[in-house]
Amino acid sequence: MRVGAESGHPSEARFVPAYVAGSWQSGTVDGRGVYRFHAGGNRPYLWAEPDADFGVVDIWPEPVGGRPIPPLLHPVDRVLGMGVLAHRSGFIVHSCGWSCNGKSLLFPGVSGAGKTTLCRQLMAAGQGEVLSDDRVVLREGPDGFRAFGTPWPGDARQARNDSAPLAALGFIEKSPEHRLTPIRPAEALRRLLEAASVPWFSAPLRDLVLPLVERLVSRVPAYRVGFRPEPGVIDCLRPLVDGALRQPG
C-alpha cells in the first residue's frame, strides 16, 4: 500500500459507481477501477486504487475534521483484503478457528450461531489454540487448505498470528449432547456460503473465490457439530485433528 501522488487523485465529479454498499462504493474514474470509502455523510475519507492483482494499492486519505483517518480502518481493511486474498487463493470466513495437534478445525457461522460460546469452551479445555473467534482466512496451497488467524477478533478477543492445515469444517448447533454428524459437500457448500466473504461486488474477484469454496467442500470433510456449553466438547472434536475419523462420503 502506498499513498498516491496528488496528480493521480481520483475525481469525485468523474466517479461512476458500479457497486454501492453502506459505507463504501466501487466504480471507475476515467476508466480506472477505484474504491471510495465514506463515514457519516457522503464525503469520502479515503480513495483506493488497486493494480490488476492487488499487489499494490494506491490510497488517497482525506482528513475528516482536520484529522487524518487511519488508512486501514474498517471496512477498508476487509474490502481491500478480499481482493488481495482472491488473487492469492484465499478468502475470509466468519468463523471460529481452532488449532490442535498440528491441524486446524473451522467452525463457520453467522452472528449468534455460537462461535464465541464454543471458543470459550475450547479455551477452558486448555488444549490447542484458538486462531480467531470471529474471522479466519483460508488459503489453498500445494498441500491443501490452511487456516490462518486474523487481526479481527470477536467478543472473546482471540486473534492469533498462526496457521495450520485445515482438517475439517464443523457447523455448530446447540444440542443436549456432544455429537458429530457427517454432511455431504452440497450441504457444506450451502452452509459455508452463508459465512464466507465472497466478493460479490466484483465479478473477476468473485470468479476467483467461488471455485476455491467449491474445492474446499469437495476435499475437506464437513460435519454438523452438536454441543452444549461445557469444555467436554473437546473430547468430541479431538478425533478430527487426531485423524481417528473417516471422511464422510
C-alpha positions as CSV (number, residue, x, y, z in Angstrom):
1,M,0.0,0.0,0.0
2,R,1.3,3.4,-0.9
3,V,0.0,6.9,-0.6
4,G,-0.9,8.0,-4.1
5,A,0.6,11.0,-5.9
6,E,-1.5,14.2,-5.9
7,S,-1.7,14.1,-9.7
8,G,-3.4,10.8,-9.6
9,H,-6.1,11.7,-7.1
10,P,-9.5,10.3,-8.2
11,S,-12.0,13.0,-9.1
12,E,-15.3,12.9,-7.2
13,A,-17.1,14.6,-10.1
14,R,-16.0,11.8,-12.5
15,F,-16.6,8.9,-10.2
16,V,-19.1,6.4,-11.7
17,P,-20.3,3.9,-9.1
18,A,-20.7,0.2,-10.1
19,Y,-21.4,-1.2,-6.6
20,V,-22.8,0.7,-3.6
21,A,-22.6,-0.6,0.0
22,G,-23.5,1.1,3.2
23,S,-20.2,3.0,3.7
24,W,-18.2,2.3,0.5
25,Q,-18.6,2.0,-3.2
26,S,-16.6,0.6,-6.1
27,G,-16.6,2.1,-9.5
28,T,-14.4,3.9,-12.0
29,V,-12.9,7.3,-12.6
30,D,-11.8,7.9,-16.1
31,G,-11.7,4.1,-16.7
32,R,-9.6,3.4,-13.6
33,G,-11.1,0.9,-11.1
34,V,-11.3,2.6,-7.7
35,Y,-12.9,2.2,-4.2
36,R,-14.5,5.1,-2.4
37,F,-15.0,5.0,1.4
38,H,-17.1,7.4,3.4
39,A,-18.4,7.7,7.0
40,G,-21.4,9.6,8.3
41,G,-22.1,11.9,5.4
42,N,-21.3,11.3,1.8
43,R,-17.9,12.9,1.9
44,P,-15.1,10.3,1.2
45,Y,-12.4,9.9,3.8
46,L,-10.3,7.6,1.6
47,W,-9.9,6.6,-2.1
48,A,-8.1,3.4,-3.1
49,E,-6.9,2.2,-6.5
50,P,-5.5,-1.4,-6.6
51,D,-3.5,-2.7,-9.5
52,A,-4.6,-5.7,-11.5
53,D,-3.8,-8.4,-8.9
54,F,-4.0,-6.1,-5.7
55,G,-0.2,-6.4,-5.3
56,V,0.0,-2.6,-5.0
57,V,-2.9,-0.4,-3.7
58,D,-2.6,3.4,-4.1
59,I,-4.6,5.3,-1.4
60,W,-5.6,8.9,-1.0
61,P,-6.7,9.7,2.6
62,E,-8.9,12.6,3.1
63,P,-8.8,14.3,6.6
64,V,-12.1,14.4,8.4
65,G,-12.5,17.4,10.8
66,G,-8.9,18.3,10.2
67,R,-7.6,14.9,11.3
68,P,-6.4,12.0,9.1
69,I,-8.3,8.8,9.2
70,P,-6.3,5.6,9.8
71,P,-5.9,4.1,6.3
72,L,-6.9,0.5,7.3
73,L,-9.9,1.4,9.3
74,H,-12.9,-0.9,8.9
75,P,-14.2,-1.6,6.3
76,V,-11.1,-0.6,4.2
77,D,-9.0,-3.5,5.5
78,R,-11.6,-6.2,4.8
79,V,-12.8,-4.9,1.4
80,L,-9.2,-4.5,0.1
81,G,-8.2,-7.7,1.9
82,M,-10.8,-9.6,0.0
83,G,-9.2,-8.5,-3.3
84,V,-5.7,-9.3,-2.1
85,L,-6.7,-12.8,-0.9
86,A,-8.8,-13.6,-4.0
87,H,-5.6,-13.2,-6.2
88,R,-3.7,-15.4,-3.7
89,S,-6.0,-18.4,-3.5
90,G,-7.7,-17.2,-0.3
91,F,-10.9,-15.8,1.3
92,I,-12.2,-14.8,4.7
93,V,-14.7,-16.8,6.6
94,H,-16.9,-15.6,9.5
95,S,-15.9,-18.3,11.9
96,C,-14.0,-19.6,14.9
97,G,-10.8,-21.4,14.1
98,W,-9.0,-23.8,16.5
99,S,-5.6,-25.4,16.1
100,C,-4.5,-28.6,17.8
101,N,-2.0,-31.3,17.2
102,G,-0.7,-29.5,14.1
103,K,-4.1,-29.3,12.4
104,S,-7.0,-26.9,12.5
105,L,-10.8,-27.0,12.6
106,L,-13.0,-24.3,11.2
107,F,-16.4,-23.5,12.7
108,P,-18.2,-21.2,10.3
109,G,-21.4,-19.3,11.3
110,V,-23.2,-16.0,11.2
111,S,-23.6,-13.8,14.3
112,G,-25.4,-15.7,17.0
113,A,-24.5,-19.1,15.8
114,G,-22.5,-19.9,18.9
115,K,-18.9,-19.3,17.8
116,T,-18.0,-17.3,20.8
117,T,-19.5,-19.9,23.2
118,L,-17.6,-22.7,21.5
119,C,-14.4,-20.6,21.5
120,R,-14.7,-20.1,25.3
121,Q,-15.2,-23.8,25.9
122,L,-12.1,-24.6,23.8
123,M,-10.1,-22.1,25.8
124,A,-11.4,-23.5,29.1
125,A,-10.4,-27.0,28.0
126,G,-6.8,-25.9,27.8
127,Q,-5.9,-27.9,24.7
128,G,-4.7,-26.4,21.4
129,E,-5.0,-22.7,20.5
130,V,-7.8,-20.6,19.1
131,L,-6.7,-18.9,15.9
132,S,-9.6,-16.5,15.9
133,D,-13.1,-16.3,17.5
134,D,-14.7,-14.4,14.6
135,R,-12.8,-14.3,11.3
136,V,-10.4,-16.8,9.8
137,V,-8.6,-16.7,6.4
138,L,-8.4,-19.9,4.4
139,R,-5.8,-20.3,1.6
140,E,-5.3,-23.1,-0.8
141,G,-1.7,-24.3,-1.3
142,P,0.1,-27.3,-2.9
143,D,-0.8,-29.4,0.2
144,G,-4.4,-28.3,0.5
145,F,-6.2,-25.7,2.5
146,R,-4.7,-23.9,5.5
147,A,-6.5,-21.8,8.2
148,F,-4.9,-18.5,9.4
149,G,-5.7,-16.3,12.3
150,T,-6.6,-12.7,11.6
151,P,-6.4,-9.3,13.4
152,W,-10.2,-9.2,13.6
153,P,-11.3,-10.7,16.9
154,G,-14.8,-11.1,18.2
155,D,-16.3,-10.9,21.7
156,A,-13.8,-13.5,23.0
157,R,-10.9,-11.2,21.9
158,Q,-9.0,-14.1,20.3
159,A,-6.7,-13.2,17.3
160,R,-3.5,-15.3,16.9
161,N,-0.8,-14.8,14.2
162,D,-0.6,-18.5,13.4
163,S,-1.8,-21.1,11.0
164,A,-2.3,-24.8,10.5
165,P,-3.5,-27.2,7.8
166,L,-7.3,-27.5,7.7
167,A,-8.6,-30.9,8.9
168,A,-12.4,-30.4,8.9
169,L,-15.3,-28.0,8.8
170,G,-17.7,-28.0,11.7
171,F,-21.1,-26.3,11.5
172,I,-22.1,-25.8,15.1
173,E,-25.6,-26.2,16.6
174,K,-27.0,-26.4,20.1
175,S,-27.5,-29.9,21.4
176,P,-28.2,-31.7,24.7
177,E,-25.2,-33.9,23.9
178,H,-21.9,-33.5,22.0
179,R,-22.0,-35.2,18.7
180,L,-20.6,-35.1,15.1
181,T,-22.8,-35.8,12.1
182,P,-21.1,-36.0,8.7
183,I,-22.7,-33.9,6.0
184,R,-22.3,-34.1,2.2
185,P,-20.4,-31.4,0.2
186,A,-23.6,-29.9,-1.2
187,E,-24.9,-29.1,2.3
188,A,-21.4,-27.9,3.4
189,L,-21.3,-25.6,0.4
190,R,-24.7,-24.1,1.2
191,R,-23.7,-23.5,4.9
192,L,-20.3,-22.2,4.1
193,L,-21.5,-19.6,1.6
194,E,-23.6,-18.1,4.4
195,A,-20.4,-17.3,6.3
196,A,-17.8,-16.8,3.6
197,S,-16.8,-13.3,2.5
198,V,-17.3,-13.8,-1.3
199,P,-16.5,-10.5,-3.2
200,W,-19.9,-10.4,-4.9
201,F,-19.1,-6.7,-5.7
202,S,-16.6,-7.7,-8.4
203,A,-17.2,-10.3,-11.0
204,P,-13.5,-11.0,-11.6
205,L,-12.8,-11.4,-7.8
206,R,-16.0,-13.5,-7.3
207,D,-14.9,-15.8,-10.1
208,L,-11.6,-16.4,-8.3
209,V,-13.1,-17.2,-4.9
210,L,-16.2,-19.4,-5.8
211,P,-14.1,-22.2,-7.3
212,L,-12.0,-22.1,-4.1
213,V,-15.1,-22.6,-2.0
214,E,-16.2,-25.4,-4.2
215,R,-12.9,-27.2,-4.0
216,L,-12.8,-26.7,-0.2
217,V,-16.0,-28.5,0.4
218,S,-15.1,-31.3,-2.1
219,R,-11.8,-32.0,-0.4
220,V,-12.3,-31.2,3.3
221,P,-14.7,-33.3,5.4
222,A,-17.6,-31.4,7.0
223,Y,-19.8,-32.1,10.0
224,R,-22.7,-30.8,12.0
225,V,-21.2,-30.3,15.5
226,G,-23.8,-30.6,18.2
227,F,-22.5,-29.2,21.5
228,R,-23.6,-28.0,24.9
229,P,-21.7,-25.2,26.6
230,E,-19.1,-27.1,28.6
231,P,-15.4,-27.9,27.9
232,G,-16.1,-31.5,27.3
233,V,-16.9,-30.7,23.7
234,I,-13.2,-31.0,23.1
235,D,-13.5,-34.8,23.5
236,C,-15.9,-34.9,20.6
237,L,-13.5,-32.7,18.4
238,R,-10.2,-34.3,19.1
239,P,-10.7,-37.2,16.7
240,L,-10.9,-34.7,13.9
241,V,-7.4,-33.4,14.5
242,D,-6.1,-36.8,15.6
243,G,-7.2,-38.4,12.3
244,A,-9.3,-41.0,14.0
245,L,-12.5,-40.3,11.9
246,R,-13.1,-41.3,8.4
247,Q,-14.0,-38.7,5.8
248,P,-17.8,-38.6,5.2
249,G,-18.9,-39.8,1.8
